[in-house]
């Protein structure tokens, strides 16, 4: 990631986190369909449309989408105290800037809601630092419910991690690689899978996820890490914007993972003032009936 620019919402300039054979970056357009695809899709919503959970501007006073910041190796590391998931968190210090953008944070420092994620990419060290329910403390330290460190140049599982660990996301996955970002979408090509939420998930996970967040054991609701894709038969309208076309084509080629509990078919992306919210609303015309589940490993 050494070619990435620095700062909040900075362009990666074509760089992609994780190796080409990582699950996030794998072309699954020709993979078989899961035998239970119809029931799984129906549980999320056959007639419900995709919802771009990102954009420009504010919603209820908070920026729309999940922000991130790119730093260099000179960024000082600070202590992070973990509250709820300390035993499943990678210990600090983390290179979190004092002015790091926080998901859902209002201008006055309060919170509209959401998970208050902080995502930091150290471009020089090829590390991704992610925390949830993040609050800056006196002296520059931070408090968070949990945190995870990922090696973006390796497929190695989190340092010290093990199956069953969570992350800043319920599925134990990294958040950043699953975001729709304007710097990619505007080129017309997104070369990785995306991230989405479902309101009812299973007490199970499939690779690459490592954690569940449910007591529901029904085989007809999605486990964490389940991948869906846009059907090959769906014709992306020529009238759609370059950004909308790129997002939908990525769903055909790489799909998107169930990463957290939340509103059905909410697709995650980064906040960026260059998104045209009216144009992005076009993907709401894509419904669950246009999607299918890629066969799961287990």
Secondary structure, 3 states (H helix, E strand, C coil): CCCCCCEECCCCCCCCCCCCCCHHHCCCCCCCECCCHHHHHHHHCCCCECEEECCCCEECCEECCCCCEEECCCCCCECEEECCCHHHCCCCCECCCCCCCCCCEECCCCECCCCCCEEEEECCCCEEEEEECCEECHHHCEEECEEEEEECCCCCCCCCCCCCCCCCCCCCCCCHHHCECHHHHCCCCCCCCEEEEECCEEEEECCCCCCCCCCCCCCCCEEECCEEEECCCCCCCCCCCHHHHHHHHHHHHCCEEEEEECCCCEEEECCCCCCCHHHHHHHHHCEHHHEEEECCCC
